[in-house]
Structure formats: C-alpha cells, structure tokens
Amino acid sequence: MILRMMSVAAPVFWALWLSGVTIQGIESDVGMTGSGAPILCEFDAAWLDWMGDRKRLLVLGGMDGSTESAYAVRRMQEWFVESREALPFRRQFSLATVPLANPDGVRLQFPPSGEAYRQMTESHYLWRWIQLQAPDYLLIVGPDSGSLAAALDSDAAQITGRIPSERIGESEEALRQFLERRAGSIEFSPARREVRQRLARTPQQVAEQLAQVYGRQLPEVVYIPAVALMARLRLGAVEDVERIVEPFVSGGKDSLHQPTGSHLSGHLIFAWLYERTKRPEYLDLVKKAASLGFTETGEMRECMPFHNEMSDAVFMGCPILAAAGRHSGEQKYFEMAMRHFAFIQKLNQRSDGLYRHSPLDETAWGRGNGFPALGLALTLSDMPPSYPGRSKLLQEFRKHMVALAKYQTGGMWRQVVDQHGAWRELSATCMIAFAMQRGIRRGWLPRRSFQPLVDQAWEAVKIRTSADGKLVDVCASTGKQRSLRDYLDRPAVFGEDPRGGAMVMLLATELK
C-alpha cells in the first residue's frame, strides 16, 4: 500500500513508467517521499556484481521535481541498452537510473539534517541509498537541487566513501559524450572500494570486528547487551563473559531488579553460559526468570508478565522458558512456553502470516516480525522433538518464514515489512535471517528455497556494517504505535548502535 496518491507534479511520467515494460529488467525503489510517493530506480543485472570489473554509473534526474529531466534519463536508458553491441566502450559500464528523484519537488539538502526518515525524508532516502549503492560515478541530469554532487565528492558525513559526481545535459547525447570522454579514466570510487572490502569479510571477521565495540559490559540483564555477550560466547570469550556477568551471579547485583520483558530474554546469557560451563548458579538464574510465568503455588499464569500486548514478547518470554525446560528437565517450562506463544499469537498474528506489532494498529513493523522469528527459532532449538505440541510450534514458525520470504527486497526486510518504499531496516533483517539460517541447519526449512534469502541478507548486512562498528538504518527503540505513519517515522540510526551491533553479531556467529 502507498500512503497517498503520488505527486500531482508527475502523474503522466509515473503512469508511463508503471504501465510500460522496464527497459533494463530490474526495477526497485530508493524509498518514498514524505507524502508516500515512490522514488523508483532501475538497473541492469551487472549492477548486482560488486566484485566485477564494470564501472558503476548512476544517473539521477528530476531533482527539482520536474519531469523534463526525468524523460531525458529514460531516453538515456534506451540509448544505453540499444548501444550494447555497437559501442565497445559501453560494455565497460553498468547503469542504474533514478529518473524522478524528487517526485514532490520538495527542498533538498545534502548531507541532510534531522532524524531519518521523519525529517527531510527525500534527502535522507537519496543520501543513504546512493552511498549504499556506491556508484563509481554519479551523473545528475537537470538541476542539482541541494548540491548533491558537491556533498558526495567531499568528506562530509560519509556513510561509505566519496563518490565523484557531475551534471550533464538533458539528452542521450550527453551520456554518450560523457562515456566517450571518460571511458578509460573512471576508476572505482572510494565508496565502492569500501563496500568491496566490507563484502570480502567472512562472518567470523565481521563478528570479531564488532566484538571490539559491542558485548563489553552488562549494566542490566536486558536483551541488547546480553545478545552481544551471547555472540561473544560463540567466539570463545567464555572467561571474559563470565567476568562481566559475575556481579549478577555472586548476588552483588539483582538480575531482576525492576524487571521488564527485556530482562526475561536477557537471562538467555545465563542459559548459554550454563550450556558451556554447567555451573549451577547460571541455571538458577535461568529458572529465576522463567519462574515468573508461574504463581507462588506453582500454577501457570495466562502468559509471561511484561508483554505489553506486543509481538516482541514471543522473543522476550518463550526462549527463556524453553531453555529452562531443556537444562532443568522440567516439562512445565515447555508447557508455559506453548501457552505464552499462543497468547501473543492470538493478539498479534495477522491472517497473512505476518505479525502486527500490537492490537493498536495493523502495521507489520520490521522488528515486530523479527522478534517472533528469532524467538521461535531459539525456542524450537531448546524444545525436544518428542515434546507434545512442538510440531504445532514448528508449523507456526514455517508459516511465518514463508510469509516473510515474500517481502525481502535488496537482501533486506523493511521497517514496515509489506510497505513498498519503506526504508530497509538492519536489526529486523538480522533477526529474520538468523531464524531462517537456524531453520535451514536444523532441517526445519528447505535449503533450496531459503538459503538464497539468507545469503542475500548477509551481503546487505555487511554493506551496512563498517569495520569500526558503525551501522546504517537500525530502528530506534519502539513501543507500540498507533499508525503506519508512526512506524515509518521512527528514527533510523546511522552510527554505533548496541541493538543493531548485537543482532549483526548473532547472525554472523550463526553463519560462521
């Protein structure tokens, strides 16, 4: 669904675009305007080959909202395709185009200021998308609103690296003349060289790089620092992780002081430590959290506490119960996990298999689907195959994975999963990809169908993850919201982010 009809300034152009056959074969989106109009892009198959020799050429038009330069970009596309065999130098390039970069004709600013993507929406979408695409050269057809070329060719607020840019005339001749003039002199841009270095890393290398930034402390036993510590355990840092959690083990600090749902899932760190050390103190802490699902007389509650009616609670409550059941041998924890899942599922799973974040609104928030995906993957991992009812849980996991598979775009899942044009969100992508990879390895999901999705997700995650722990587009902490617009307007973090770092580390250690 698009939030609103597209800009009245360009209906004829978009009607021709959307009704015609794509010229180069792969159509996608940069994002959406503040009013909900799509910002569309198109590229050839070679554009996906980051490690190849072809130079990546990006052509933008309509920066001021006018359609004249947009039509010119389309004519350039046509010429580029038709000249494939006639001009030898043409085969040195791969082309991507954004004919109408600013459909609503708003004021642009580069680098943009304010929160992405709530403020200066179009500027943020263009700025981040262009740098993540990392062209070797950017050509702007028509006015350069917001001085994009100068900003990309400077060191100002760079995400991947500098991108050489210039303006050209509004005809296919301008593109041909540029290519003839520059065919032998265009080199890989600093942005592309950086992306190629990121893509060359193994999962082990990414995890080790992020472990220098994340998973170094545990001020509270909540899920964000706990997940990073869990990933560090998988890297072999058992002694250091034990040192970090010791105040909660010795009783110096209360692991459930003023507890929330995040504290329940945070106690998974003790389950993972118990699995490696068999120290009974760790199991005691696991059971301490899991036992909140029971009354003082031992009866099961309707659900785990602190759920706040949110789909997050699948992850917050189910895995710690399953871990308690596995390590203690007490079946009551498995039964409570099944009960808690059924409670949250009834509240929030939609008929299409996706999850609304809460009953307040139907929006399928990205992390609101990542939490159930990750939560069920971890729960199934600890629940024995012989346990009655596990097959039902596995069936629900598969149903959710199939529903999510339809909405991957550019390797990512969006801030709102089924909203075309919504920004691509990092933490949800990591959580969903982890669930799929775990499902493949455990035989719950067919490798042939799901491994390509995981592989594409990992490529996209690496592009958005720098060696020094800076991340692109992690949704800020989000309680239940009342509208689609509220979810789209949540801040998208660029820089260090403990939540995103933890989830990238967890995915990397699942892949290594």
N, C-alpha and C positions, 0 to 999 in steps of 0.2 A: 504494500500500500504506500502511495506517495502522500505526504501530509496535505498538500494543497495542489491545485492545478498549477502547471508550470507557468513561468513568467509570460505575461502578455506581450512582452517585447520580442519574443522569438517563437510564437506558435507555429508559423509556417515552416521554419527551419526544422524544428523538432518533429513535426508531422512527417516531413520528407525523410528525416533520419530514421524514425521509428518504423515507418512503413516500408522502407527500402531494404535491399539486401546489403549487408555490410561489405565494404569494399575489400578489406583485408582479412576478414574472417574471425577476429576475436574482439568482441565488444564487452566493455566493462564500465566501471564508474570510478571517478575521482572521489565523489561524495555527493553532497546535496547542499543546496543553498539554505539560508535561514528560513525561507518560505516553503521549503520542501521540494523545489525543482531539482531534477537530476543534473549533475555535471558529468557528462558521458565522455568516455575515451575509447579509442580503438587502436589496436596494434597488430603487427604480423606475428607469426609463430616464432620467428627468430628472436623476438623481443624477450622471450622467456629463457633464452640461453645466456645466462650471465657470464659463463666462463668461455664463451666463444670469442672469435676474433672480430666479428662485426661491430662497428661503432653504433651506439645507440643514439638516435636522433629523435628528439621530441619537438613537435610543432604545436604551438598554442595560438588560438585565435579568440576573438570575442572577449578580450579582457575588459573592455568598456561596456559590454552588453550588446554591442551592435552585431548584426548578422552579416554585414558585408565581409568582414574578415573571416567569419565562420564559413561562409560559402567558399572563400578563397582557400581555406585549409582543406575543404573537401575536394576541390579541384586538384590541389597538390597531391592528395592521396591517390586520386585517379591516375595522375601522371606517374607517380612513383610506382604503382602496380604495373601500368602499361609499359614502362621503360625497363622492366626487369631484364629482358633479353637484349634490348637494343643498345644499352649503355653499360659497358663493362664495369665502370666505377660504381654504378648503382648497387652492385652486389656486395659492396663493402659495408653497406649500412642496413640497419634495422630501423623501422619507423613506427613511432607512436604519435597519435594526434589527439588533441582536445580542441575541437573546433569552436565550441562556445564555452569558454572557461568561466564566464561570469553572467549566467543567464538573466539574473535580476538587475544587472547593471549597478550594483552597489559600489561604494567606495572601497578600494582595496588598499592594503598596507603590507609591506614586506620588509623585514620579518614582522609578522602580526603580533599584536599585544593582546593582553587579556586572556581569559580562560578559553582553551579549545574544548569544545567547538561551540560553546554557548555565545561567545563574543567574537566578533569579526569572523563569522562562520566560514564564508567563502575563502577568505585569506588563509585561515588555518588549514582548511582542506587542501587547497592548492599547494601551500608551502610544504606541508608534511608529505603529501603524496609525491610531489616532484622529487623531493630528496630521497624518498624511499625507492623510487623508480631509478634514480641515479643515472640519468642520461649522460652521454659524453658531451652532448651539445644541445642547447635549447634555442629554438628559433621562435620568436614572437612575431605574429602577423597582425598588423594594426597597432593601435596604441598600447604602450606598456604601462598600464594603469598600476599604480602602487610601486613603480620602479623595481619590478621583479628581477630583471636581468642584473642590475647592479647589486642587489641583495644576494643573489645566488653566487655571484662571482666575487664575493667578499667573505670575510671570516665571521660575519655577524650571525650569531645564533644558529650555527650549522648543526644539522642532525646527522648527516653522513659525510659531507665534504663539499667543496666548491664545485660549481657547475658553470662552465663558460656559456655565455648567452649573448644573443644579439637580435635586433629587429630586422625583418626583411619585408619586401613589398608584397602586395596582395595579388599575386598571380603565380601560377605553376612555374612560370619562367624564373621567378625569384628563387624558388627552391632548386631548380635545375642549375642556375648560375652559381648558387652557393655551393652545391655539391661539386660542380666542375672546378670551382676555385679552391675548395678546401679538401677535396677527396684524399689527397695524400698527406695532409698535415694534421688532421684531427687525431688526437690521442685519447686514451682512456682518461676520463675526468677523475679528479681526486675522489669524488663521491663514488664512482664506480669501483675504483681501486679499493676503497674502504669496504664496500659491500662484498667484493670478491674475497677479501680477507676474512670477513665475517662468515661467509658461506663455506670457506675451506676448513673451518674448525670442526672437530669431532664433538659429539656430545660430552665426552669426558673433558675436553678442553674448555668448553663453554661452562660446564659445572664448576671446574676448578677456578676459572676466572671469576665467576660470580661468588664463589665461596670466600674470596678475598674481601668482599663487600658485605655480603649477607650471611646470616646464620652465625653471628659472632656474640650474641647476647640473648638473654631471655628475661626481660624485666617483669613480664607476667606470662603465665602459661596460657597464651592465646594462640590461635592457629597460625598467624602470619610468621612470627619468629620460629614457632615450633616446626612448621613445614620446612623452613630453610635448614633447621637443625636436622630434621629427618633426612634431607638430601645430603647433608654433610656426613651423616652416618653411612650412607651408601658410598661415600667417597673414602671411607675408612677412618674418619676422625672420631672414633669412639671415645678415646680418653679425653679429648678436648670437649666434646659434647657433655660427657659425664661431669666434667669440671663446671661447665656453665649451668647445668641443672641442679647441682648439688645443694644449693640453699633450699630448694623445694623438697629434696629428698631427706635432708637432715632435720627438717622441721623449722629451720630458721625463717622460712617464708611459707605462707599458706598458698598452695596452688589453686585453691578455690575461694580466694578472698574476693568478695563481691562478684560472684560468678555470672557469666553470660554464656550464650551458646558457643561463642568463640573459645571459652575456657574448656568446654567439653571436648571439642576437636583438638584443642591444644594439648590435651593429655595423651594424644596419639604418640607424642615423642617418648613417653614412658613405655608404651607398648612396644615401640620399635627398639628401645634400649633393652627391655626385658627379653625380647627375642634374641638379642645378641649376647647378653651377659647372664641371664637367668637370675639376676638379683631380685629377691622377693620384694624389696622396697618399691621397685618400679611397678610390679604387678599390683601392689597395694594402692598405688596412686591411680592406676588404670581403673580398678574396681571402685575407688572412691568417686570418680567422676561418673562411671556407668551406673552406680547405685542410686544416682539421683532420679533414675527412672522408676524407682520403687518407693512405696510408702515405708514408714517406720516399722510396720508389721510385715513387710515383705511382699505386699501386693503390687502388681504392675499398675503404673499410672496410665492414663489415657494416651499420653505421649511424653517425650522428654521435655523438661522445662526450657524456658527461654527461647522458644521457637519463633515468637512474634509473628506467626502465620506465614513466614517466608519460606520459599523453596530452599534457601540456604541451609535450613535445618536438616535436610537429608544428609548433608556432609557433617553438620555440627553434631548430630546425635547418633546416626546409625553406625559409623565405623568404630567409634569407641566402644559401643555395645558389642559389636562383633569381635573386636579384639579382646574384650574381657571374657567373652564366651570361649574363644579359642584357647586363651592362655590359662584360664581357670578351670575349664572343663564343665562349667555350669551352664546348662541349656537355657536357663531363664533369660540370659542376656540375648541370646539369639531370638527368642520369642519377643522380647521387648523391642529389638531392632526391627522385626517384621511389623509390629504394632505401630511403632513410631513412623516407619516409612508409609504405611497405609494411611495414617492420619494426615501427613503432609501431602501425599499424592492426591488424596481426595480434595484437599483445599486448593491445590495449585496446578495439577496437570490438565492441560487442555485436550480437547478431542483429537487434535492433530499430533499428539505425542510430545509437543514442546511444553515447557512449564511457564506459566505466568509467574511473576515474582511473588505476588501476594494476591489475595482476593480483592484488593483495592482497585486493580487495573489488569487488563488482559495482556499487557505488554510482555513479550518473551525477552526479558533482559538477558544479555550475554552471560554474565556471571551467575545470574539466576538459573541458567541452564548448566553452567559449568559445575556448580555445587552439587546438583543431583547426579551428574555424570561421574564426577570424582568420588562422591560419597558412595554410590552403589558399587563402583569398581573396587574400592577399598573394602566395603562390606562383604562383597562376594568373595574376595580374596581370603578372608578370615573365616567365613562360614563354611563348614564342611559340606561336600556334595551330598552326603547322606542325610543332611538335616531336612525334615519335612518343611515344605514351603519355600526352600531355596530355589527350586525350579521356577516358581512364580516370580521371585525377585529377579532371576536371570532373564525371564521373559520380558519383564518391565525394562530392564537395562537395555536389552536388544531393541525394544520398541523405541526407546529414547535415542539410541545411537542411529537408527535408521532415519528417524525424523531429523536429527541434526545433520546427517550426511548431505541432505538436500540443499543445505544453506551455506556450505563452505564457499568462499569466494576469495580468489587470490591467496589460497592457503589459510585464510583466516575465517573466524566467525565474528560477526558484527556485534557492536554494542547492543543493538536490538536485532536478534538473530534473523528475523524474517522481514526486516525493513530495508528495502533496496536503497542504497545510498548512505545508510548509516555507517559511521566510522568503524574500522576494524579493530577489535579490542584484544589486547595481548593476553591478559590473565585468563579470560574465558577460553581462548584458543588453546592455551597450555593445559587447562583442566580437561577440556574435551579430548584433546589429542592424547593425553595421558590415559584417559579412560579407554579410548579406542586401542591404544597400544597394549594396555593391560589385557583387554578383551582378546586381542589377536594372540598374544603369548599364552594365555590360559585356554585357548580354544573356544572362547565364547562367541567370537566374531570371525567371519571368513576373511582370511588374509587377502585374498584376491580383491575383495571389494573395499576393504578398509585401509590396507597398508598404503596405497597411494594417497589417501587423505592425510594420514599421519605424516608421510614423507613431505607432502606439500606444506603442511602446517609447520614442520620443523624448519624448512627452508625460510618461511616467512618469519618465524620467531627469531631465527639467527640474524636476519636482516635488521630486525628491530632491537637487537641486543648488542651493545658495544662491549668491548673487552674490559672496560673500566666500570661496567655495571649500569650504564645509562640505558633506559628503556623508552620505547615510543608507544604511546597510547595505551596506558593502563587506566581503567576507570577508577576514579576515587571511591572511597568508602561510600556505600549507598544503602540506606534503609529503604523501606517500601515507599514507592512513589505513587502519585495519583493519576498520571497520564503518560502517554507516549512521549510527549514533548519533554516532560520532566526527566525521563531516562536519556533522551538524546542530548539534553543539556548538561548532563553530569560532566564534571571536568575530566579531561583526558591528560594524564600526566606524561610529561617528557622529562626524563632525568632519572635520578635514583628513586626507586620505589620498592620498599620491602615486600609488599604483597606480590607485585609482579616478579621481583627477583626470586622470591621463594618458589613461585609456580614454574618459572623457567628452569630453575634448578631441579625441581621434582620431575619435570618432563625429561630433562637432559639425562638424569640418572636412570630413568626408566628405559631410555633409548640406548644407553652405552653398553 
